[in-house]
Amino acid sequence: MKIKNQLLAAALCCFAIAAQAEKLTSPDGKLVMDFNLNSKGTPVYSLLFQGKTVIKPSTLGLELKKEDPEQKTDFEWTERTDKDQLDRKTDLMTGFVVRNTQTASFDETWTPVWGEEDKIRNHYNELAVTLEQPDNQRHIVIRFRLFNDGLGFRYEFPQQNNLNYFIIKEEHTQFAMTGDHTAFWIPGDYDTQEYDYTTSRLSEIRGLMKKAVTPNSSQTVFSPTGVQTALMMKTDDGLYINLHEAALIDYSCMSLNLDDKNMIFESWLTPDAQGDKGYMQTPCQSPWRTIMVSDDARDILASRLTLNLNDPCYIEDTSWIKPTKYIGVWWDMITGKGTWAYTDELPSVKLGKTNYAATQPNGKHSANTQNVKRYIDFAAQNGFDAVLVEGWNEGWEDWFGKSKDHVFDFVTPYPDFDVQEIHRYAAGKGVKIIMHHETSSSVRNYERHMDQAYQFMVDNGYNAVKSGYVGNIIPRGEHHYGQWMVDHYLHAVKKAADYKIMVNAHEAVRPTGLCRTWPNLIGNESARGTEYEAFGGNNLNHTTILPFTRLIGGPMDYTPGIFETDCSKMNPDNHSRVRSTLARQLALYVTMYSPLQMAADIPGNYERFMDAFQFIKDVPVDWSESVYLEAEPGEYITIARREKGGKDWYVGCTNGYNNHKSELNLDFLTPGQRYEATIYADASDASWDKNPQAYTITKKTVTSKSRLKLNVVPGGGYAISIKAIQ
C-alpha cells in the first residue's frame, strides 16, 4: 500500500506539472510556441508570429506496430508474458504526463566548408519536455528549438526497459493550418520528386492531383492530398510558411497528408517493403520537423534553420573538398543526339562475359576518348575545374527497366574509352574528371562494388562522383525515400569521405541539411532539373519556386547554362524547348545555389555566344555573403552574392509567367568603392519561345548609391557581374 501511495503521489505531481502550459519565445520575441497536454494526455503545440497564429493547436505522437504475440523473447524460445499488454503498447500518443521540462539558450557562429555565406549564426531558445506514460512505464522527450526564423522539434527516445526495440507504424505529427492557404506543391511520392510544381489553394489539391502526377521511371503516389516537403505556402494576410524536415538520419523520409476538410497536415512516412515505417533501437531520435515563417519571402530564402539543426562537420580535414565548376558529356545524350550505350547489337549484357570487342559500335556513343578530350580542352581553355563523363562504362545496353541486379561494375570501360589516356590528358591540362556511377537502383550491387569503385577513382585521379538511382529499388519492394535507402545514401557519402571523394547524388532522397555534417555531399538532384527541358520542358516559373522548396534542404545540381534552347538543333526528332531565355540561364548560376555548378550545354553552342558565356566563366561557386533583393514564390527571385574572400559581386534574377520590373538598390556594395557592372539582360524583343537568344550586354560604373532598373520578360532573367575597380 505504501508503494501504491508513493506512485499515486508521483502521478499527481506529474499531472500538476502537465496542467501548466509551457511557452517558448524566439530570441527576437517575434515567434511564440505554446506546449501543453490535452485531456487525453496527448502533446499539443501551437505557433504564433507577431501575434498571428501560424500553426493552430496540433497534436504530436506516434503509433507503433503491434508486437507479435507469438514472438519468442530469447534464443531459448521463451514464451512472452505480456500478451495482454500488446495493444496498449502501440500507443505512443496519449496518456502522457510531464515528468520534467528544461530550457536553454544557444548562440554560436560557425564556419561552413562552403556555402552561401562564410559565417552562419545559430541562435535559438530551447524547451525539452520529458513525457512519461505511466500505463506503459516508458518515457520520451520532445525537444523544441525556436529560432528567429522558425521552429524545429523532434522526438527523442531514451534507452529504457520498456522501450528498446520498436517499429513505427505511423508518425502522427500535425501541422494545423489557419486557413485555405496558397501552396506550391508536388505530389506526395515514395520514389520521386521530379514533378513540376502546382500552385493552388490547399482545398484544390485533391482535384488537381491527377494532373500533377506525370510519368517517371519510378513513382509511388500515396494519397490524393499527399504532398512533399519542403512545402511552401502563403496566407491571405501575407505570411510565408515553409514545412520541412532536418537531419534525416536512420529514419524514413516524411511527406505530408492533408485533411482538406479541417486543413490539417499530418506527417506521412515512407514505408519499407513490408509496409513498416521505421525500425528503431533506443537511444534514438526522429529528424527535426521544421516550420519557417516570415512576412517577407526573402527571409525564407535567407534562413539557415535547416543547416543549424544538423550536427557540426564530422570530417576533420576538409581541405580536399573543393567547390567545382564543370562541363560534361551529358546534354547531347539527354537530347538524344548521342547515346550512353556503345553498341545497338546487344539485347542483353552479362558483366565479365559480354565481349564488346566483337560488336559493331553504333557510332553515336558520346563517351569516347576523342570526344572527351574535346571537352577537356574546352574546360582547360575556359578555366573550368572538371569534366563529367557519362556512359563510359560497360552495361548501358540493358541498364534500365529490367530489375537487373548485376547491372554495372563501375570499373570496366567501353573499348573506345581509354581510362589511362584520359587521366594523363586531363592531368596535363589541370582538369579533373568527374566519375559517373549510375546504379539503375540496384543498390545492393552498388554496395558490393563500392570500395572497388571508389579505389578505382582514387587510382585514376577522380575526386568527385555523380551517382544515380534511376528506376525501382533493388532490394525489390524498397522505396527511394524509405529508411533503408536513407541509410544507404548516407553510407555512400561516409564511405566516399574515407577515400576523399565528393558526392553528387541524383534521384536520391531530398537533402535535409546533412551537408553541414558531411560537406563532401557537395550536390544533389532530388527534383525536376534541366534534363526535363529536353523531355517536354519545365514550367516557366519552376526556378522561382525551387529555392523556396527543394533548396531549403541543401544545394541542387540543377545543371543550368543551356544556350541552344531548341532541342531539335541537337536532335531533329526532339521537339522540346528549354523554357527560358538565354539571359535567365546565366542568372541561374546565382539564384540556384550550389557549390557544384555545371555548364550543361555542348562546347559548340557556347562558342556561338562567347560574350554571354563570359558570365559563366566569371561567376564563382562559393560565397562570402548573400543578399536577397526581391522574392515572391512563383513570380521572381533576385539575389546578390559576394565571391568567397573577395570584393566582387554577382546578381541573378529568374522570372516566372509575367513581365517583371526590377528596381535594384546597390547599397549592399562597399561604400566608397567603385565597381564596373556588366549587365546581361533580356533584349526588349526577347521571348523564351520565339526569341530566347535575344540579349544585351551593357557596362556601367556603379557604387553603393547606384540604382538599376531592369525589365524581365516571362521565362526570362538577367545576370550582373559587379567587379571592384582597383
Buried (B, 14 or more C-beta within 10 A) or exposed (E): EEEEEEEEEBEEEBBEBBEEEBEBBBBEEBBBBBBBBEEEBBBBBBBBBEEBBBBBBBBBBBBBBEBEEEEEEEEEEEEBEEEEEBEEBBBBBBBBBBBEBEEEEEEEEBEBBBBBBBEBEBBBBBBBBBBBBBBBEBBBBBBBBBBBBBBBBBBBBBEEEEBEEBBBBBBBBBBBBBBBBBBBBBBBBBBBBBBBBBBBBBBBBBEBBEEBBBEBBBBBBBBBBBBBBBBBBBBEEEBBBBBBBBBBBBBBBBBBBBBBEEBBBBBBBBBBEEEBBBBBEBEBBBBBBBBBBBBEBBBBBBBBBBBBBBEEBBBEEBEEBBBBBBBBBBBBBBBBBBBBBBBBEBEEBEBEEBEBEEBEBBEBBBBBBEBBBBBBBBBBEBEBBBBBBBBBBBBBBBBBEEEBBBBBBBBBBBBBBBBEEBBEBBBEBEBBBBBBBBBBBBBBBBBBBBEEBBEBBEEBBBBBBBBBBBBBBBEEBBBBBBBBBBEBBBEBBBBBBEBBBBBBBBBBBBBBBBBBBBBBBBBBBBBBBBBBBBBBBBBBBBBBBBBBBBBBBBBBBBBBBBBBBBBEEBBEEBEBBBBBBBBBBBBBBBBBBBBBBBBBBBBEBBEEBEEBBBBBBBBBBBBBBBBBBBBBBBBBBBBBBBBBEEBBBBBBBBBBEEEBEBEBEBEBBEEEEBBBBBBBBBBEEBBBBEBBBBBEBEEEEBBBEBEBEBBBBBBBBBBBBBBBEE
